[in-house]
Amino acid sequence: MHKPVLLNEVIIALNTQPGDIVLDGTIGGGGYLREFCRLVGKNGVLIGLDQDRTAIEEMKNDSSGQDCERYLINENFRNLDKVLNELNINKVDRIVFDLGISSDQLDESGRGFSFQKNEPLLMTLKDKLTDDDLTAKEIINNWDEQNLADIIFGYGEERFAKRISNSICKARKLKQIETTFDLVEIIKEAVPKWYQYKKIHFATKTFQALRIAINDEITALKEGLEKGFEYLEGGGRMAVVSFHSKEDRTVKRFFKEKKEKQEGILITKKPIIPTREEIRKNSRARSGKLRVIEKI
């Protein structure tokens, strides 16, 4: 079952009140959504977004988390303005963006997010693909070596990005790279032996980089932050839980800009990180960082 990271810290920092209008931009497994519905009560409204249709359908069928008026919509949070306009909602009181991938998406989607299962190289959060949708298979098999290296280093901060991209290009000349295990084996051959035995799996950063690129996550985050802050009521708060340094830097830069323009107050001077106890119970929480801002 998906465990929302930093749930208690998010709840406390956002200080959600009965009757509030709350936007959950990434409902995932519904951990935040259920709690916010309970907090805002029958007079409150919760708008839950997710670009994964499966996550939306599962929450619609979930009997919990229905203490409030709620709207569950299959949409990327970069388009939250479109959603709010269609609902005739001009302002919201609280916003939360959890930028992590839920356990269900990692373990059960069959889309190749995890290097621990042999699955097709998709890595897209969309569950119904069209011919125009980008996949990891297309990037791995068709993009040139320099672009591959730039993605793996830029989004994954992988120190052996050039070696990995070079090995990918050599391997695909022999046969098309089809599955996650195909890619893991190529990465394993590319990196030094000692790197294969580090605490963090040697394929983690490459898989992370591909997922971020395929889903255009950094640009979507920038758009979501801008639009979310615009729709935030004065005195309202926005919380973002990130799991990657590039994501965290994007949030930090945006919040700092709002503070300097005297448009926002930083509720978290430094990011809040999970406790040792939370990491012990959920190892995927270890890289989580929470930042919160209040709109003036």
Secondary structure by P-SEA (a helix, b strand, c coil): cccccaaaaaaaaaccccbbbbbbcccccaaaaaaaaaaacccbbbbbbbccaaaaaaaaacccccccbbbbbbccccaaaaaaaaaccccccbbbbbcccccccccccccccccccccccccccccccccccccaaaaaccccaaaaaaaaaacccccaaaaaaaaaaaaaaacccccaaaaaaaaaaaccccccccccccaaaaaaaaaaaaaaaaaaaaaaaaaaaaaccccbbbbbbbccaaaaaaaaaaaaaaaaacccccccccbbbbcaaaaaaccccccbbbbbbbcc
